[in-house]
Amino acid sequence: MDFIKENFRILTVLAIAVFCIANVFVLQVGPNSAEYDRLKLQQIISTPGYSLYTKLKLGLDLVGGSQFEFEALTTDKVPETTPEVMRGLVKVFENRVNASGTTESIVQQVGKNRILVEVPGADPTTVKRRLLATANLEFKEFDESSQTWIDTGITGADLKQAQASTDGAATWAIDFELKPEAAKDFGDLTARLINKPLGIFLDGVEISAPTVRSAITAGTGQISGNFTAETAQDLAVQLNAGALPVPVKILQERSIGATLGQESIARSINAGIIGLIVVALFMIIVYRLPGFIAALALMVYALMSLYLFQENVTLTLAGLAGFILSIGMAVDANILIFERAKEEMNQGKSVLIGIREGFDKAYASIFDSNMNTSIVCLILIMFGTGVVKGFAVTLIIGVLLSLFSSLFVTKTILFAVVQYFNIKETSLFK
């Protein structure tokens, strides 16, 4: 226990590195891999002897995907597909195919009443099912005099959010939260329906009619039914995206190939590896021991970046460029720190004090410069689209991780090495 307390920071760095390696890469021996088929991983390096796979999600330009063309239909309530209707349809489609906000999908209007949707590397059946469902949710009460269900005025448009949930025994449901203005109406409704059924209808079909036991005033509830994990997830996505303003039909469906493909991926990866090696060599040659520590921290930084990318980002070639650019930026903070540390040591201070002063005095400059870059990236994310947004996402992840890498990882390893080996020679830092 004492060992863990004394070495907590260095053990944390090692744990982060091992965790990222285990979650980013899967090495399989042999040309075919059942594990690859099961996990549907992206192949990035392949030779007759081995294959290396990663869970990174790649964009349309790198792996291709599915393309759909839809036509908006008119109804009695919506006799014409106006620009407002089409904008609403595009918005709902964007939310459905891009629930996480980072899939780099393309949704655009084509002509007066058609929508083109392109989704990278996704199962076309799942995409089509999520796009075509109208997802019109309604809460109704039963009128005993007419023996029919009547509208309450509370619909899916009143939902703040919906999320698929399970009790751990393969029973799936949809947890929902209503908007504040609808929560009061829902509380009044359930207070009136105590010991009576509350009908929950989806696209005009009753999916459940639970008996109300008490007034629900918190604005939250659960939709139960014969859901599977897949249908529950689909419904949650559809409810969060909103109902389609008009019905649609598929005019065309096809698979599209990668515009850049495997060669571009390989070149980008090679560029990233070369960049890492060159930057690491530069740091070691110029800064000696701390440069070597910075090179180790850079490897940890790269692993953390890839882990976050696979969880949150669909990588396009522009996104890969943002990652490679961030590699060079990742050592900027280390250079500021080491130069300040050298100045302190030149004034006669010991190694430990010089390093500590270097980190303390360089902190403000490092933080300010990285925050400026982050602000620009946030603006690009908010107002940019497509590859511009993807570039900004990867760059801001790299910038923020570089802060952690330099101010925690490098500092932890450097202090651990200096203290463990009792290094006092300032020549190793100049």
C-alpha positions as CSV (number, residue, x, y, z in Angstrom):
1,M,0.0,0.0,0.0
2,D,2.8,2.4,0.8
3,F,4.4,1.6,-2.6
4,I,1.2,2.5,-4.4
5,K,0.8,5.8,-2.4
6,E,4.4,6.8,-3.1
7,N,4.3,5.9,-6.8
8,F,0.6,6.8,-7.5
9,R,1.3,9.2,-10.3
10,I,3.7,7.0,-12.3
11,L,1.4,4.0,-11.8
12,T,-1.4,6.1,-13.2
13,V,0.6,6.9,-16.3
14,L,1.4,3.3,-16.9
15,A,-2.2,2.3,-16.4
16,I,-3.3,4.9,-19.0
17,A,-0.8,3.6,-21.5
18,V,-1.7,-0.1,-21.0
19,F,-5.4,0.7,-21.2
20,C,-5.1,2.7,-24.4
21,I,-3.0,0.0,-26.1
22,A,-5.5,-2.7,-25.1
23,N,-8.4,-0.7,-26.4
24,V,-7.0,0.8,-29.6
25,F,-5.2,-2.1,-31.3
26,V,-6.0,-5.8,-31.8
27,L,-3.3,-8.0,-33.2
28,Q,-4.3,-11.1,-35.0
29,V,-2.0,-13.8,-36.5
30,G,-2.9,-15.2,-39.8
31,P,-4.7,-13.9,-42.9
32,N,-8.2,-14.5,-41.6
33,S,-9.5,-13.7,-38.1
34,A,-12.9,-14.7,-36.6
35,E,-12.3,-12.0,-34.0
36,Y,-12.0,-9.4,-36.8
37,D,-15.3,-10.5,-38.2
38,R,-17.0,-10.5,-34.8
39,L,-15.8,-7.0,-33.8
40,K,-15.9,-5.6,-37.4
41,L,-12.6,-3.8,-36.8
42,Q,-10.9,-1.6,-39.4
43,Q,-7.8,-3.2,-41.0
44,I,-4.9,-0.7,-41.2
45,I,-1.8,-2.9,-41.7
46,S,-1.8,-6.4,-43.3
47,T,1.0,-8.7,-44.3
48,P,1.0,-12.5,-45.0
49,G,2.2,-13.1,-41.4
50,Y,0.0,-10.9,-39.3
51,S,-2.8,-8.3,-39.4
52,L,-3.2,-5.3,-37.1
53,Y,-6.7,-3.9,-36.6
54,T,-8.0,-0.9,-34.9
55,K,-11.5,0.1,-33.7
56,L,-11.2,3.5,-35.2
57,K,-14.3,4.5,-37.3
58,L,-13.3,5.8,-40.7
59,G,-15.2,8.3,-42.9
60,L,-16.7,8.0,-46.4
61,D,-13.5,9.1,-48.1
62,L,-11.6,6.3,-46.5
63,V,-14.0,3.3,-46.3
64,G,-17.0,4.2,-48.3
65,G,-20.5,3.5,-47.0
66,S,-24.2,3.6,-48.0
67,Q,-26.1,6.1,-50.1
68,F,-29.8,6.7,-50.1
69,E,-32.0,9.1,-52.0
70,F,-35.4,9.8,-50.5
71,E,-38.5,11.6,-51.9
72,A,-40.7,13.6,-49.5
73,L,-44.4,12.8,-49.9
74,T,-47.3,15.1,-49.3
75,T,-50.2,14.4,-46.9
76,D,-53.6,15.9,-46.2
77,K,-52.1,18.0,-43.4
78,V,-49.0,18.9,-45.5
79,P,-50.2,19.3,-49.1
80,E,-46.9,20.9,-50.4
81,T,-43.3,20.2,-49.7
82,T,-42.3,23.7,-48.9
83,P,-38.6,24.8,-48.1
84,E,-39.6,24.8,-44.4
85,V,-40.8,21.2,-44.6
86,M,-37.6,20.1,-46.4
87,R,-35.4,21.9,-43.9
88,G,-37.2,20.1,-41.1
89,L,-36.8,16.8,-42.9
90,V,-33.0,17.3,-43.4
91,K,-32.7,18.2,-39.7
92,V,-34.4,15.1,-38.6
93,F,-32.4,12.9,-40.9
94,E,-29.2,14.5,-39.7
95,N,-30.1,13.8,-36.1
96,R,-31.0,10.2,-36.8
97,V,-27.8,9.2,-38.7
98,N,-25.6,11.4,-36.6
99,A,-26.9,10.8,-33.1
100,S,-23.4,11.2,-31.6
101,G,-22.7,14.3,-33.7
102,T,-19.4,12.9,-35.0
103,T,-20.2,10.3,-37.7
104,E,-19.3,12.7,-40.6
105,S,-22.5,11.7,-42.5
106,I,-23.7,13.8,-45.4
107,V,-27.4,14.8,-45.5
108,Q,-28.4,17.4,-48.2
109,Q,-31.5,18.4,-50.2
110,V,-31.4,17.6,-53.9
111,G,-34.0,19.4,-56.0
112,K,-37.3,20.5,-54.6
113,N,-38.4,17.4,-52.7
114,R,-35.5,14.9,-52.5
115,I,-32.9,14.2,-49.8
116,L,-29.5,12.6,-50.3
117,V,-28.1,10.7,-47.3
118,E,-24.5,9.2,-47.2
119,V,-23.4,7.3,-44.1
120,P,-19.8,6.0,-43.8
121,G,-19.2,2.3,-43.0
122,A,-22.6,1.6,-41.5
123,D,-25.0,-1.3,-41.9
124,P,-27.4,-0.1,-44.6
125,T,-30.3,-2.1,-43.1
126,T,-29.9,-0.3,-39.8
127,V,-29.6,3.1,-41.4
128,K,-32.7,2.6,-43.6
129,R,-34.7,1.4,-40.6
130,R,-33.8,4.4,-38.5
131,L,-34.4,6.9,-41.3
132,L,-37.8,5.6,-42.5
133,A,-39.6,5.2,-39.1
134,T,-41.9,8.2,-38.6
135,A,-41.6,7.8,-34.8
136,N,-44.8,9.7,-34.0
137,L,-45.2,9.2,-30.2
138,E,-48.5,10.0,-28.5
139,F,-49.9,9.7,-25.0
140,K,-53.6,9.0,-24.9
141,E,-56.3,8.5,-22.3
142,F,-59.2,6.0,-22.6
143,D,-62.7,7.5,-22.9
144,E,-65.1,5.0,-21.3
145,S,-68.2,6.6,-22.8
146,S,-67.0,6.1,-26.4
147,Q,-64.7,3.2,-25.6
148,T,-61.9,4.8,-27.6
149,W,-58.5,6.4,-27.0
150,I,-58.5,10.2,-27.2
151,D,-55.6,12.6,-27.6
152,T,-54.1,14.3,-24.6
153,G,-52.0,16.8,-26.5
154,I,-48.7,15.3,-25.2
155,T,-46.6,13.9,-28.0
156,G,-43.0,13.0,-28.8
157,A,-42.4,16.7,-29.6
158,D,-42.6,17.3,-25.8
159,L,-39.7,15.0,-25.0
160,K,-36.5,16.5,-23.8
161,Q,-34.5,13.3,-24.2
162,A,-35.0,9.5,-24.5
163,Q,-32.6,6.7,-23.7
164,A,-32.7,2.9,-24.1
165,S,-32.3,1.1,-20.8
166,T,-32.3,-2.5,-19.6
167,D,-32.8,-4.2,-16.3
168,G,-29.9,-6.6,-17.0
169,A,-32.3,-9.5,-17.8
170,A,-32.7,-8.8,-21.5
171,T,-35.8,-6.6,-20.8
172,W,-35.4,-3.4,-22.7
173,A,-37.4,-0.1,-22.3
174,I,-37.2,3.6,-23.1
175,D,-36.6,6.0,-20.3
176,F,-37.8,9.5,-21.2
177,E,-37.8,13.0,-19.8
178,L,-40.3,15.7,-20.8
179,K,-39.6,19.3,-21.4
180,P,-40.4,21.6,-18.4
181,E,-43.6,23.0,-19.9
182,A,-44.9,19.5,-20.8
183,A,-43.9,18.0,-17.4
184,K,-46.7,20.0,-15.6
185,D,-49.3,18.9,-18.1
186,F,-48.1,15.3,-17.8
187,G,-48.4,15.5,-14.0
188,D,-51.9,16.8,-14.2
189,L,-52.8,14.1,-16.7
190,T,-51.4,11.3,-14.6
191,A,-53.1,12.7,-11.5
192,R,-56.4,12.5,-13.3
193,L,-55.8,9.0,-14.5
194,I,-54.9,7.3,-11.2
195,N,-56.0,3.6,-11.4
196,K,-56.7,4.1,-15.1
197,P,-54.7,3.2,-18.2
198,L,-52.4,5.6,-20.0
199,G,-52.1,4.7,-23.6
200,I,-48.7,5.0,-25.3
201,F,-48.9,5.0,-29.1
202,L,-46.1,4.9,-31.7
203,D,-47.1,5.8,-35.3
204,G,-50.7,5.2,-34.4
205,V,-50.1,1.7,-32.9
206,E,-50.5,1.0,-29.2
207,I,-47.3,-0.3,-27.7
208,S,-48.3,-0.3,-24.0
209,A,-51.1,0.9,-21.7
210,P,-49.8,0.9,-18.1
211,T,-52.2,1.6,-15.3
212,V,-51.3,4.9,-13.5
213,R,-50.7,4.2,-9.8
214,S,-49.7,7.8,-8.8
215,A,-49.3,11.2,-10.3
216,I,-46.0,11.6,-12.1
217,T,-44.9,15.1,-11.5
218,A,-41.1,14.8,-12.1
219,G,-41.7,14.7,-15.9
220,T,-39.9,11.4,-16.3
221,G,-41.2,8.0,-17.2
222,Q,-40.6,4.7,-19.0
223,I,-42.0,3.2,-22.2
224,S,-42.1,-0.6,-22.0
225,G,-43.0,-3.1,-24.6
226,N,-41.6,-6.0,-26.5
227,F,-38.3,-4.2,-27.3
228,T,-35.0,-5.8,-28.2
229,A,-31.7,-4.0,-27.7
230,E,-31.7,-3.0,-31.3
231,T,-35.3,-1.7,-31.5
232,A,-34.9,0.1,-28.2
233,Q,-31.8,1.9,-29.4
234,D,-33.5,2.7,-32.7
235,L,-36.5,4.1,-31.0
236,A,-34.4,6.2,-28.6
237,V,-32.5,7.7,-31.6
238,Q,-35.7,8.4,-33.5
239,L,-37.5,10.0,-30.5
240,N,-34.4,12.3,-29.8
241,A,-34.3,13.2,-33.5
242,G,-38.0,14.0,-33.7
243,A,-40.7,12.7,-35.9
244,L,-40.6,13.1,-39.7
245,P,-42.6,16.1,-40.8
246,V,-43.9,14.2,-43.8
247,P,-43.6,10.5,-45.0
248,V,-40.8,9.6,-47.4
249,K,-40.0,6.8,-49.8
250,I,-36.7,5.5,-51.1
251,L,-35.9,6.3,-54.7
252,Q,-32.4,4.8,-54.8
253,E,-30.2,2.8,-52.5
254,R,-26.6,1.8,-53.2
255,S,-23.2,1.3,-51.7
256,I,-20.5,3.8,-52.4
257,G,-16.7,3.1,-52.6
258,A,-14.0,5.0,-50.8
259,T,-12.8,8.0,-52.7
260,L,-9.3,7.8,-51.2
261,G,-9.1,4.3,-49.7
262,Q,-6.5,2.1,-48.2
263,E,-3.5,3.8,-49.9
264,S,-4.4,7.2,-48.3
265,I,-4.9,5.5,-44.9
266,A,-1.5,3.8,-45.2
267,R,0.3,7.1,-46.3
268,S,-1.4,9.0,-43.5
269,I,-0.4,6.4,-40.9
270,N,3.2,6.4,-42.2
271,A,3.3,10.2,-42.1
272,G,2.1,10.1,-38.4
273,I,4.7,7.4,-37.5
274,I,7.5,9.4,-39.3
275,G,6.3,12.6,-37.5
276,L,6.4,10.9,-34.2
277,I,9.9,9.5,-34.8
278,V,11.4,12.8,-36.1
279,V,9.9,14.8,-33.3
280,A,11.1,12.3,-30.7
281,L,14.6,12.3,-32.2
282,F,14.7,16.1,-32.2
283,M,13.7,16.3,-28.6
284,I,16.3,13.7,-27.5
285,I,19.1,15.4,-29.5
286,V,18.4,18.9,-28.3
287,Y,17.2,18.2,-24.7
288,R,18.9,14.9,-23.9
289,L,17.3,13.3,-20.8
290,P,14.2,15.4,-20.6
291,G,13.9,15.1,-24.4
292,F,13.8,11.3,-24.0
293,I,11.1,11.6,-21.3
294,A,9.2,13.9,-23.6
295,A,9.4,11.3,-26.4
296,L,7.9,8.7,-24.0
297,A,5.2,11.1,-23.0
298,L,4.5,11.7,-26.8
299,M,3.8,8.0,-27.3
300,V,1.4,8.0,-24.4
301,Y,-0.2,11.1,-25.9
302,A,-0.6,9.4,-29.3
303,L,-2.3,6.4,-27.7
304,M,-4.7,8.5,-25.6
305,S,-5.6,10.5,-28.8
306,L,-6.3,7.3,-30.8
307,Y,-8.4,6.0,-27.9
308,L,-10.6,9.1,-27.7
309,F,-10.9,9.2,-31.5
310,Q,-12.3,5.6,-31.6
311,E,-14.9,6.6,-29.0
312,N,-16.0,10.0,-30.3
313,V,-14.8,10.6,-33.9
314,T,-15.2,9.3,-37.4
315,L,-11.9,9.9,-39.0
316,T,-11.7,11.4,-42.5
317,L,-8.4,12.2,-44.2
318,A,-8.7,15.8,-42.9
319,G,-9.2,14.5,-39.4
320,L,-6.0,12.4,-39.8
321,A,-4.2,15.6,-40.9
322,G,-5.5,17.3,-37.7
323,F,-4.1,14.4,-35.6
324,I,-0.7,14.6,-37.3
325,L,-0.6,18.3,-36.9
326,S,-1.3,18.0,-33.2
327,I,1.7,15.7,-32.8
328,G,4.0,18.6,-33.5
329,M,2.0,20.9,-31.3
330,A,2.2,18.3,-28.5
331,V,5.8,19.0,-27.8
332,D,5.6,22.8,-27.8
333,A,4.7,22.9,-24.1
334,N,7.7,20.6,-23.3
335,I,10.1,22.9,-25.1
336,L,8.8,25.9,-23.1
337,I,9.2,23.9,-19.9
338,F,12.7,22.6,-20.6
339,E,14.0,26.0,-21.7
340,R,12.8,27.6,-18.5
341,A,14.3,24.7,-16.5
342,K,17.6,25.2,-18.3
343,E,17.5,28.9,-17.4
344,E,17.0,28.1,-13.7
345,M,19.8,25.5,-13.7
346,N,22.2,28.1,-15.4
347,Q,21.5,30.3,-12.4
348,G,23.0,27.6,-10.1
349,K,19.8,25.9,-9.0
350,S,19.7,22.1,-8.5
351,V,18.1,19.7,-11.0
352,L,14.9,19.2,-9.0
353,I,14.4,22.8,-8.2
354,G,15.2,23.8,-11.8
355,I,12.6,21.3,-13.2
356,R,10.0,22.4,-10.7
357,E,10.6,26.1,-11.5
358,G,10.4,25.3,-15.2
359,F,7.0,23.7,-15.0
360,D,5.7,26.5,-12.7
361,K,6.9,29.4,-14.7
362,A,5.9,28.0,-18.1
363,Y,2.4,27.0,-17.1
364,A,0.7,30.3,-17.9
365,S,2.2,30.6,-21.4
366,I,1.3,26.9,-22.1
367,F,-2.3,27.3,-20.9
368,D,-2.9,30.6,-22.8
369,S,-1.6,29.4,-26.1
370,N,-3.5,26.1,-26.0
371,M,-6.7,27.8,-25.0
372,N,-6.4,30.2,-28.0
373,T,-6.2,27.2,-30.4
374,S,-9.1,25.5,-28.6
375,I,-11.3,28.6,-29.1
376,V,-10.7,28.6,-32.8
377,C,-11.4,24.8,-33.0
378,L,-14.7,25.3,-31.1
379,I,-15.7,28.0,-33.6
380,L,-15.0,25.6,-36.5
381,I,-17.0,22.8,-34.7
382,M,-20.0,25.1,-34.1
383,F,-20.1,26.7,-37.6
384,G,-18.2,24.3,-39.8
385,T,-19.5,21.2,-41.6
386,G,-18.1,18.0,-43.1
387,V,-14.3,17.7,-43.2
388,V,-13.7,21.1,-41.6
389,K,-15.6,20.0,-38.5
390,G,-13.8,16.7,-38.5
391,F,-10.4,18.4,-38.7
392,A,-11.4,20.8,-35.8
393,V,-12.6,17.9,-33.6
394,T,-9.4,15.9,-33.9
395,L,-7.3,19.0,-33.5
396,I,-9.0,20.2,-30.3
397,I,-8.7,16.7,-28.8
398,G,-5.0,16.8,-29.6
399,V,-4.6,20.2,-28.1
400,L,-6.3,19.4,-24.8
401,L,-4.5,16.0,-24.5
402,S,-1.2,17.8,-25.1
403,L,-1.9,19.9,-22.0
404,F,-2.4,16.7,-20.0
405,S,0.6,15.1,-21.6
406,S,3.0,17.9,-20.8
407,L,1.7,19.0,-17.4
408,F,1.1,15.5,-16.0
409,V,2.7,12.7,-18.0
410,T,6.0,14.4,-18.8
411,K,6.2,15.9,-15.3
412,T,5.4,12.6,-13.6
413,I,8.0,10.6,-15.5
414,L,10.7,13.2,-15.3
415,F,10.4,13.7,-11.5
416,A,10.2,9.9,-11.0
417,V,13.4,9.3,-13.0
418,V,15.3,12.2,-11.4
419,Q,14.4,11.1,-7.9
420,Y,14.7,7.4,-8.4
421,F,18.2,7.6,-9.9
422,N,19.2,10.6,-7.7
423,I,20.3,12.6,-10.8
424,K,22.2,15.8,-9.9
425,E,24.2,16.4,-13.1
426,T,22.7,19.4,-14.9
427,S,24.7,18.5,-18.0
428,L,22.0,15.9,-18.8
429,F,19.5,18.7,-19.2
430,K,21.5,21.1,-21.4
